[in-house]
């Protein structure tokens, strides 16, 4: 698929920190890309122009099962990326803007399931790449990881060829919002993991080390294009 413009990808969550980098990485590798931006997104104009500048198409199909199925039938992507998620700060902004407060259940889980259902309705079988998180498991504590696990389970049971990625901290100077908990955690982890690596615990350091959005995007695209990574859940140390 690399370098072959006859193949295509649909990126849901394209306006996010990782999503933007995935769009750019796919285009740099010659893959035709449709970047999905929800209608009414305050980022539509600015990021839409950025996506078109790198040769990606912009799609504003609403988050409606029938509408998405119809659009996916037209596009027939070879790979679908589900890079969907909400933060507490993002939820607060959305509630202020629309009066409706999104949640991990409605966004992280709900939109992933809606996308899977739309693909099924379209009768397609693309590689489905789901961005999860380190620590996700059936017994994970915390609402965020619990809903991520439920989404993972739906992906695994979808019948689609899939790749689930569980990265550790995602850092960088261009994040859309300041996440002090993640930033501090990544900084502390960097010191601890540096010492661990020096002592020989390189696998441990690789598992819990942070990466930028561009590094993660490259790893996600590598996995999406690798037949050997189909139907696998990749922990952080397996993501390049």
Secondary structure, DSSP 4 states (H G I P E B T S, - for coil): -TT-TTSEEEEETTTSHHHHHHHHHHHHTT-EEEEE--TT-TTHHHHHHHHHHTT-EEE---S-HHHHHHHHHHH--SEEEE-----HHHHHHHHHHHS----IIIIIIHHHHHHHHHHHHHT---EEEEE--TT-STT--SHHHHHHHHHHHHHHTSSS-EEEEE---EE-TT-SS--HHHHHHHHHHHHHHHHHHHTT-HHHHHHH--EEHHHHHHHHHHHHH-GGGTTEEEEGGG--
